[in-house]
Amino acid sequence: MNSPNNNLLNSDYSTQSSPVSKLSRIAFRLTLTAAFLGGLAVSGLSSSANAQAQSTSAAVLEHPTWAQLPGALMRPDCVHEIPKGAKVEIATDGSLTGDVTLNGELVAHYDSCSEQAVITRQSAAAQSAVQSAATTGSGWVEDDQYNASLTSSDNIDFVGGNFTVPSYPSERNGGQVIYLSNGIDPASHKWFLEAALQYGYNGAFGGNYYTISTWLIGTKAVYYTTPELVLPGDSLTGYTQMTSKSGSTTSWEVVIQDNYSGAYSIGSYWVSGQHWTWAYAGILQAYNIDACAEFPASGREVFNNSVIAHGFPSFEEISYPNWKGSGGDYDGPYCHFAVVAASATLDF
């Protein structure tokens, strides 16, 4: 496999480039780059799974007014929309400064939430899906993940790939919320950066249609960039890339674009004191699922041409990542859940 074109990656972040033009070049590169993903085994999700101490479904029942976000339940007043291209700053001690800037100017300030979020995303401790006959289920359903063995001074600095907006669910009025995404997670699992496709109303935005947005998920605040409408069949590119590093502080740009319409959502995030080692080529999360027909009718999502790099600023591509299909704490109706790790194919 060819290594990433560093000049291309660096030029894409030139202040002279428009978001649409630079995303088009990245999308072109991802389309042409074949990801040689390790292993061809299909991972069915075991019924003898270990649930977390409290299931996501139980947490949803306990917090009926909280927003159901990709990886967390959070009080709606602690979920903040930021403009496209805005930057969220995390202090050197890992806490939120609450400052949001755009083009170098302060545009908003948000204090940390007085209540912690209920984290619902996958962690190293939850490795299998919970299958049950529950009437309604919520949780992290499945993913294709890779945990990189990197020194403390080295991070995964690029994760990206292509996927397609699936068909609408056969049952569209069940109040379900579905996320399909790729992203990156530090070893501490304290934060999560994600480029996500969403179906349904999550308590902050959305409806019976698909939108794209980027996310910074934390325990005391959640930030998302202005969502954009997309349609079934549209090709998407989503990626997270490190743009600068100073000591333990890393700056990230998270982008998702509809390659058909040109719609895009983009955000910048500064995070300190974290070691970024977990990459996700594809993730399925769902809330309020009463029946399999509430998942997209296509029953499958393929995350194509996944690329991982490390060694900032050289962006050294990891040629043969050991992808692993895994499940989370979803405890609703069991559908055709399986992960083909080699091709980042998620069945549901």
BELMOZI-V215421 format. One record per residue. RES is the residue in one small letter. NEAR is the number of other ideal C-beta (glycine too) atoms within 12 Angstrom. Layout:
res = {RES/RES}
near = {NEAR/NEAR}
This chain:
res = {m/n/s/p/n/n/n/l/l/n/s/d/y/s/t/q/s/s/p/v/s/k/l/s/r/i/a/f/r/l/t/l/t/a/a/f/l/g/g/l/a/v/s/g/l/s/s/s/a/n/a/q/a/q/s/t/s/a/a/v/l/e/h/p/t/w/a/q/l/p/g/a/l/m/r/p/d/c/v/h/e/i/p/k/g/a/k/v/e/i/a/t/d/g/s/l/t/g/d/v/t/l/n/g/e/l/v/a/h/y/d/s/c/s/e/q/a/v/i/t/r/q/s/a/a/a/q/s/a/v/q/s/a/a/t/t/g/s/g/w/v/e/d/d/q/y/n/a/s/l/t/s/s/d/n/i/d/f/v/g/g/n/f/t/v/p/s/y/p/s/e/r/n/g/g/q/v/i/y/l/s/n/g/i/d/p/a/s/h/k/w/f/l/e/a/a/l/q/y/g/y/n/g/a/f/g/g/n/y/y/t/i/s/t/w/l/i/g/t/k/a/v/y/y/t/t/p/e/l/v/l/p/g/d/s/l/t/g/y/t/q/m/t/s/k/s/g/s/t/t/s/w/e/v/v/i/q/d/n/y/s/g/a/y/s/i/g/s/y/w/v/s/g/q/h/w/t/w/a/y/a/g/i/l/q/a/y/n/i/d/a/c/a/e/f/p/a/s/g/r/e/v/f/n/n/s/v/i/a/h/g/f/p/s/f/e/e/i/s/y/p/n/w/k/g/s/g/g/d/y/d/g/p/y/c/h/f/a/v/v/a/a/s/a/t/l/d/f}
near = {20/15/22/33/23/23/16/27/34/23/17/36/33/16/14/10/22/19/33/25/18/31/38/25/29/42/37/21/34/41/22/19/30/20/39/23/37/24/21/14/19/20/30/24/35/20/17/14/29/20/29/30/14/22/32/46/36/25/28/37/23/16/28/19/17/32/38/44/48/57/44/47/44/39/28/24/19/33/33/38/28/36/26/32/32/34/34/43/31/35/18/18/14/25/21/32/27/25/27/33/23/21/14/13/13/17/22/22/17/27/16/25/27/12/20/21/35/36/36/45/47/43/27/19/17/33/28/32/46/36/28/23/12/26/16/27/43/47/52/51/52/52/51/50/43/37/29/32/16/26/11/14/15/25/41/44/41/49/52/50/46/40/47/30/36/32/22/27/33/19/23/24/18/29/28/40/42/50/52/47/51/55/51/51/43/36/24/21/27/32/43/49/54/50/51/49/50/45/47/39/26/38/30/33/27/32/21/21/23/38/39/50/46/49/52/51/47/41/29/30/40/50/46/50/40/26/35/34/25/37/23/24/19/29/34/50/49/54/53/50/49/38/33/21/25/15/13/22/24/37/30/45/43/51/51/52/43/36/31/21/19/22/31/41/43/44/43/38/49/36/44/28/23/35/30/43/30/42/46/53/53/52/51/52/53/49/48/37/41/24/24/25/21/32/45/37/21/24/22/28/44/29/48/31/34/45/48/50/39/35/25/29/25/20/33/24/31/35/21/16/36/23/40/31/43/41/41/46/43/46/40/40/32/28/33/23/42/29/44/29/33/27/33/46/35/48/32/41}
